[in-house]
Amino acid sequence: MNVAPRPPVKLGVLISGEGTNLQTIIDAIACGDLRAEIRLVISNKASAGGLERARRHGISAATIDHRGFANRRAFDRALVEALQSHEVELVVCAGFMRLLSPVMIDAFRGRIMNIHPALCPAFPGVDAVRQALAYGVRFTGCSVFFVAEGVDDGPLIIQAVVPVFQDDDEAALAARIHAEEHRIYPLAIRLYQEGRLEIDGRIVRIRDHQPATDLGSLVNPRPD
């Protein structure tokens, strides 16, 4: 029996900068890899390049400046109102440099995704790539997770591992991490759109998931 595909998921994307992950999502929708519709892009900064990126693709874009509000909760109420007015189902944080309050989290409980350039729970907060280099880790990466209270500590959906080389600087390592971000963020959204994600406490279970058997182990540096 053929099962009708689920309808496209209605996205609201929050940004603070250039919107490179936003562009990746736009591209995934355009090529048919992702059944989604971006209903609204919001930035807390009017200068964010991602706003113009959205407008070039015919996507509604707005600025809600956090500096115009007395506190985080008041700012988040404005976000919730804008997102709900556009019938957003899933909120995607893509370089949004604001910590969300319970006002926002409760309004979209289990329906806010974020991406962080580290293997959570390692190196939360800002400058994660710099933190990884300073700590001397051999592997870092990126994580997509459902936003909960706290900093970069919600239930994990998908992670990608990136090796750290001894001649890496912050720019080189960040570039490799960003390439993986652009791979895994659309995939996480697709799993949500397909109805395959189930949050069980801190664990995100993926329905009909076939575990990879060929990943093996990762060693860095490799033995001589």
C-alpha positions as CSV (number, residue, x, y, z in Angstrom):
1,M,0.0,0.0,0.0
2,N,1.4,3.4,-1.0
3,V,1.6,5.9,1.8
4,A,1.1,9.6,0.9
5,P,4.1,11.7,1.7
6,R,3.8,14.0,4.7
7,P,3.2,17.7,3.8
8,P,6.1,20.1,3.7
9,V,7.1,21.4,7.2
10,K,6.6,25.1,7.7
11,L,9.8,26.6,8.9
12,G,10.8,29.8,10.8
13,V,14.5,30.5,10.6
14,L,16.3,32.7,13.2
15,I,19.6,34.3,12.2
16,S,22.0,36.9,13.4
17,G,24.6,36.9,10.6
18,E,25.2,36.0,7.0
19,G,22.9,33.0,6.9
20,T,25.0,30.4,5.3
21,N,23.1,27.6,7.0
22,L,19.9,29.3,5.9
23,Q,21.2,29.1,2.3
24,T,21.9,25.4,2.7
25,I,18.3,24.9,3.8
26,I,17.0,27.0,0.9
27,D,19.1,25.0,-1.6
28,A,18.0,21.6,-0.1
29,I,14.4,22.7,-0.6
30,A,15.0,23.9,-4.1
31,C,16.6,20.6,-5.2
32,G,13.9,18.4,-3.6
33,D,16.0,17.0,-0.9
34,L,13.9,18.6,1.8
35,R,10.1,19.0,1.8
36,A,9.8,22.3,3.6
37,E,8.6,25.9,3.2
38,I,10.4,28.7,4.9
39,R,7.5,30.9,6.1
40,L,9.6,33.6,7.8
41,V,13.3,34.6,8.5
42,I,13.9,36.7,11.6
43,S,17.1,38.4,12.6
44,N,17.8,40.4,15.8
45,K,20.2,42.5,13.7
46,A,19.0,44.7,10.8
47,S,22.5,44.4,9.3
48,A,22.4,40.6,9.0
49,G,23.3,39.6,5.5
50,G,20.9,36.6,5.8
51,L,17.9,38.9,5.6
52,E,18.8,40.0,2.0
53,R,19.7,36.4,1.2
54,A,16.1,35.4,2.2
55,R,14.5,38.3,0.2
56,R,16.4,37.3,-2.9
57,H,14.6,34.0,-2.7
58,G,11.2,35.6,-2.2
59,I,11.1,34.6,1.5
60,S,9.5,36.9,4.1
61,A,12.2,38.5,6.3
62,A,11.9,40.7,9.3
63,T,14.1,42.3,12.0
64,I,13.1,42.2,15.6
65,D,15.9,44.0,17.5
66,H,16.4,42.6,21.0
67,R,17.7,46.0,22.1
68,G,14.2,47.4,21.9
69,F,12.9,45.1,24.7
70,A,13.2,45.3,28.5
71,N,14.4,41.7,28.8
72,R,14.7,38.3,27.1
73,R,11.2,37.2,27.9
74,A,9.7,40.3,26.3
75,F,11.9,39.8,23.2
76,D,10.9,36.2,23.0
77,R,7.2,37.1,23.2
78,A,7.7,39.2,20.0
79,L,9.4,36.3,18.3
80,V,6.6,33.9,19.3
81,E,3.9,36.3,18.0
82,A,5.7,36.7,14.6
83,L,6.4,33.0,14.2
84,Q,2.8,32.0,15.1
85,S,1.3,34.6,12.8
86,H,3.1,32.8,9.9
87,E,1.9,29.4,11.1
88,V,5.4,28.2,11.7
89,E,5.7,24.5,12.8
90,L,9.4,24.1,13.3
91,V,11.8,26.9,14.4
92,V,15.4,26.6,13.1
93,C,18.1,28.6,14.7
94,A,20.9,29.2,12.1
95,G,23.5,31.3,13.7
96,F,21.1,33.0,16.0
97,M,23.2,34.5,18.8
98,R,20.6,34.9,21.5
99,L,19.8,32.5,24.3
100,L,16.1,31.6,24.2
101,S,14.0,32.0,27.3
102,P,11.2,29.7,28.6
103,V,8.7,31.9,26.8
104,M,10.0,30.8,23.4
105,I,10.9,27.2,24.5
106,D,7.5,26.6,26.0
107,A,5.7,28.0,22.9
108,F,7.6,25.6,20.6
109,R,8.5,22.8,23.0
110,G,10.3,20.0,21.0
111,R,10.0,22.1,17.8
112,I,13.1,24.3,18.0
113,M,16.4,23.1,16.4
114,N,19.8,24.6,16.8
115,I,23.3,23.7,15.5
116,H,26.5,24.2,17.4
117,P,30.1,23.9,16.0
118,A,31.2,21.3,18.6
119,L,30.4,17.8,19.7
120,C,27.9,18.6,22.4
121,P,28.1,18.6,25.4
122,A,31.7,19.8,24.8
123,F,32.5,23.5,24.3
124,P,29.1,25.1,24.8
125,G,28.6,28.8,24.1
126,V,30.6,31.2,22.0
127,D,34.0,30.5,20.4
128,A,33.5,26.7,20.3
129,V,36.2,26.3,17.6
130,R,38.7,28.4,19.5
131,Q,37.9,26.4,22.7
132,A,38.5,23.1,20.9
133,L,41.9,24.3,19.6
134,A,42.9,25.6,23.0
135,Y,42.0,22.4,24.7
136,G,44.0,20.3,22.2
137,V,41.3,17.8,21.2
138,R,42.0,15.5,18.3
139,F,38.4,15.5,17.1
140,T,35.6,18.1,17.2
141,G,32.6,18.6,14.9
142,C,29.1,19.9,15.0
143,S,25.8,18.9,16.6
144,V,22.1,19.5,15.7
145,F,19.8,19.3,18.8
146,F,16.4,20.3,20.1
147,V,16.7,23.5,22.1
148,A,15.9,23.2,25.8
149,E,16.8,25.3,28.9
150,G,20.5,25.9,29.2
151,V,23.3,26.5,26.7
152,D,23.7,24.1,23.8
153,D,22.6,21.1,25.9
154,G,19.3,19.9,24.4
155,P,18.6,16.4,23.1
156,L,20.9,15.5,20.3
157,I,19.6,14.7,16.8
158,I,22.7,14.2,14.7
159,Q,26.4,14.9,15.0
160,A,29.3,15.0,12.6
161,V,32.9,14.4,13.6
162,V,35.8,16.5,12.2
163,P,39.5,15.8,12.9
164,V,41.7,18.5,14.3
165,F,45.1,18.7,12.7
166,Q,48.1,20.1,14.5
167,D,48.7,22.9,12.0
168,D,45.0,24.0,12.1
169,D,44.2,27.6,12.8
170,E,40.7,28.7,13.8
171,A,39.7,29.6,10.2
172,A,40.8,26.3,8.7
173,L,39.1,24.2,11.4
174,A,35.9,26.3,11.2
175,A,35.7,25.9,7.5
176,R,35.7,22.1,7.8
177,I,33.1,22.2,10.5
178,H,30.9,24.5,8.5
179,A,31.0,22.0,5.6
180,E,29.6,19.3,7.9
181,E,27.0,21.7,9.3
182,H,25.7,22.2,5.8
183,R,25.4,18.4,5.4
184,I,23.6,17.5,8.6
185,Y,21.2,20.4,9.3
186,P,19.0,19.7,6.3
187,L,19.1,16.0,7.2
188,A,17.9,16.7,10.7
189,I,15.0,18.9,9.4
190,R,14.1,16.1,6.9
191,L,13.9,13.5,9.7
192,Y,11.5,15.9,11.5
193,Q,9.4,16.5,8.4
194,E,9.1,12.7,7.9
195,G,7.8,12.3,11.4
196,R,10.7,10.1,12.4
197,L,12.0,11.9,15.5
198,E,10.8,11.1,19.0
199,I,12.2,12.8,22.1
200,D,12.5,10.4,25.1
201,G,14.1,12.5,27.9
202,R,17.6,13.3,26.7
203,I,17.4,10.8,23.9
204,V,16.2,11.4,20.4
205,R,15.1,8.2,18.8
206,I,14.9,7.9,15.0
207,R,12.1,5.7,13.7
208,D,13.0,3.2,10.9
209,H,16.7,4.0,11.4
210,Q,19.2,1.5,9.9
211,P,22.4,1.8,12.0
212,A,25.6,2.1,10.0
213,T,27.8,-0.9,10.3
214,D,30.8,0.4,8.4
215,L,31.8,3.5,10.5
216,G,34.6,1.7,12.3
217,S,36.7,3.7,14.8
218,L,38.4,7.0,14.3
219,V,42.0,7.6,15.4
220,N,43.8,10.9,15.1
221,P,46.8,11.1,14.6
222,R,46.9,7.7,12.9
223,P,49.5,5.3,14.2
224,D,52.7,5.2,12.1
